[in-house]
């Protein structure tokens, strides 16, 4: 297969379940691999004391891995052939960057 992968962002919502199902159908029709990305952003928060506080990135990544796997299982079944990636950054920016990168894997 030398088709570029079909990339779909997954966040656990019902819309992302539908997007994943559509992407799987499309990937199958064009003979392309399917990649599902879970993208998380570390939000900066300020404490009442004026100090910046951040969510633990390891927890966010772990939660996103669970959301990604659960959403794929719900949309396509436990044995779905999907490349799963969890990335950090602004979701729209990350998805656009990865969709336009030649030869990425």
PyMOL commands that set and color helices and strands:
alter all, ss='L'
color gray80, all
select helices_A, chain A and resi 14-30+57-76+91-99
alter helices_A, ss='H'
color red, helices_A
select strands_A, chain A and resi 6-9+34-40+44-46+52-54+83-88
alter strands_A, ss='S'
color yellow, strands_A
deselect
rebuild
show_as cartoon
